[in-house]
Amino acid sequence: MLLCHLLLLAIKFEPKSILTASNWLNRLMLKHHRGYSEADLVEVIVAAKERRDVLPCKYAGTCGGCQWQHFDYEKQLSLKAEHLKRAFLYGSRPLLHMIPFDSPERSPLQTSYRTKLTPHFEIKKDQSSVPAIGFQIKGRRNILDIEECVLATPAVNEGYQKERERVAETYSRYPRGATLIIRESLADDESITTITNHKAQVTQKVGNIKFQYPSGSFFQINGSILPRLTEYVMDEIKSAPGLTQPPRFLLDVYCGSGLFTVACSSAFERVVGVDVSDQSISCAGQNATINGLTNCSFKLGNAEIIFDGLDFKGEDTAVIIDPPRKGCSQDFIRQLIEFGPSVIVYVSCNPFSQAQDLLQLLSLCGGAAAQEAIGSLPLNGSVLSHQEILDMAPDYVSPAEVVDEQKWESFSKTADKAFVSQYKKYLVPPPDSSAFTYRIVKAKPFDMFPQTKHIESLLTLVKVPIQQPLIE
Ligand SMILES: C[S@@+](CC[C@H](N)C(=O)[O-])C[C@H]1O[C@@H](n2cnc3c(N)ncnc32)[C@H](O)[C@@H]1O
């Protein structure tokens, strides 16, 4: 149906050309994925009621940076909520009925929120004029010249203007081109400035907490939502339903420059962070120091080394997990379940890999019988390989692909009922008295990236004895 529609549009676009159907489609298709393809928009025949006439950015539709500007913000949020459900549908379908999906957290700023831009330029052979400086054209490799980005903060756009002027004068010194960086930072007197050197130190405040990190290293780019994000993580840990006592210790796995470690430390006796980047670990230590914290320590290495020589007990400990797009290693998940923390908050920029990690995590809990139950269930081909997940996310969810709310409701009422009853059967009687599993308390999208299809997903899990029903 979609292909026929595209073909009709293509013919409308170039009526006099004589081309076969497959030629038409190949000319229009930008990317082929497993089970679907992406195409250029040729014409809007009937506009959706949520489609905006006036877009925030003059490059919308051509620039590859923002995909969802043509939707009003409410529609973007509802699509992101669907996106999250889809991710769990594909990545952990057997658990779908146990996941309470919460409404998306809005970004306080929906434009002018990016504290970092990384525009590029390319130098072609015999380049004799100022190259295009900006971002890739949607679906293509060429760079679109962008004078300013509506997602960037005013300071970052100002810094970008200066960088554009500098490149216009010096581009011949770059044999192939370069990726620029412009990052908002606080000067010593706390006035806002920008940094354009990848190695220079950025200073940023999240609420009253000060963070410093090298400009080229990872730090969340939407400063407007960060106080709410760290506050939410703290609240989830402290007030998770079913906790008999608040955890005394915190492990911050994939801690980066210590955003969660430092922001949450006041609620714990001791906090330990781990990250594979030595630069991040040294910043995390400094960030604890400049904020006067003495209960934080950091380990350099793969996530799983956090458990080496750890003298905390699982039942006294909360764990925050914030891995890169590919999710957690199997070894880490196995050791996490052996450790058995009382509460887990899993922060993810790729809900597809998060969903699959969740399935793995729960299948390792609950003693042999429950594991066998999950392992033996037919998954109807819905669980994908790690590579397939990386390939499909986040491109998989395009507005056209997203199921509407009504369809979702009817699906979630009927699907996987068989699984639920089978799973319950294995939970009673308990395989042994010490067996435990995790109740999925909440899955919540955080809109860290307004105007784009990207989404941050926060999952809260609380340890429960296996006797407690997992499904209300
Ligand atoms: C999404 S960032 C999160 C950083 C931090 N939580 C924050 O919000 O600023 C993921 C972090 O995981 C780290 N990382 C990647 N692979 C890792 C691994 N195998 N073990 C530990 N850390 C890893 C990266 O260096 C990066 O700092």
The ligand as an SDF file (V2000), in Angstrom:
LIG
                    3D

 27 29  0  0  0  0  0  0  0  0999 V2000
   25.3500    7.4590   27.6690 C   0  0  0  0  0  0  0  0  0  0  0  0
   26.9060    7.8180   28.4160 S   0  0  0  0  0  0  0  0  0  0  0  0
   26.3580    8.1280   30.0670 C   0  0  0  0  0  0  0  0  0  0  0  0
   27.2710    8.9570   30.9070 C   0  0  0  0  0  0  0  0  0  0  0  0
   26.6690    9.5660   32.1840 C   0  0  0  0  0  0  0  0  0  0  0  0
   25.8170    8.6470   32.8940 N   0  0  0  0  0  0  0  0  0  0  0  0
   25.9520   10.8620   31.8780 C   0  0  0  0  0  0  0  0  0  0  0  0
   24.7090   10.8820   31.8130 O   0  0  0  0  0  0  0  0  0  0  0  0
   26.6310   11.8820   31.6790 O   0  0  0  0  0  0  0  0  0  0  0  0
   27.6190    6.2300   28.4410 C   0  0  0  0  0  0  0  0  0  0  0  0
   28.9700    6.1160   29.1210 C   0  0  0  0  0  0  0  0  0  0  0  0
   29.3370    4.7260   29.0940 O   0  0  0  0  0  0  0  0  0  0  0  0
   30.7360    4.6270   28.9730 C   0  0  0  0  0  0  0  0  0  0  0  0
   31.0030    3.2510   28.5180 N   0  0  0  0  0  0  0  0  0  0  0  0
   30.8850    2.7450   27.2730 C   0  0  0  0  0  0  0  0  0  0  0  0
   31.1320    1.4160   27.2750 N   0  0  0  0  0  0  0  0  0  0  0  0
   31.4020    1.0710   28.5690 C   0  0  0  0  0  0  0  0  0  0  0  0
   31.7170   -0.1540   29.2170 C   0  0  0  0  0  0  0  0  0  0  0  0
   31.8160   -1.2900   28.5380 N   0  0  0  0  0  0  0  0  0  0  0  0
   31.9100   -0.1500   30.5480 N   0  0  0  0  0  0  0  0  0  0  0  0
   31.8170    1.0190   31.2570 C   0  0  0  0  0  0  0  0  0  0  0  0
   31.5370    2.2160   30.6810 N   0  0  0  0  0  0  0  0  0  0  0  0
   31.3150    2.2440   29.3540 C   0  0  0  0  0  0  0  0  0  0  0  0
   31.1100    5.7630   28.0560 C   0  0  0  0  0  0  0  0  0  0  0  0
   32.4640    6.1420   28.2560 O   0  0  0  0  0  0  0  0  0  0  0  0
   30.1140    6.8570   28.4710 C   0  0  0  0  0  0  0  0  0  0  0  0
   30.6860    7.7140   29.4440 O   0  0  0  0  0  0  0  0  0  0  0  0
  1  2  1  0
  2  3  1  0
  2 10  1  0
  3  4  1  0
  4  5  1  0
  5  6  1  0
  5  7  1  0
  7  8  2  0
  7  9  1  0
 10 11  1  0
 11 12  1  0
 11 26  1  0
 12 13  1  0
 13 14  1  0
 13 24  1  0
 14 15  1  0
 14 23  1  0
 15 16  2  0
 16 17  1  0
 17 18  1  0
 17 23  2  0
 18 19  1  0
 18 20  2  0
 20 21  1  0
 21 22  2  0
 22 23  1  0
 24 25  1  0
 24 26  1  0
 26 27  1  0
M  CHG  2   2   1   9  -1
M  END
$$$$
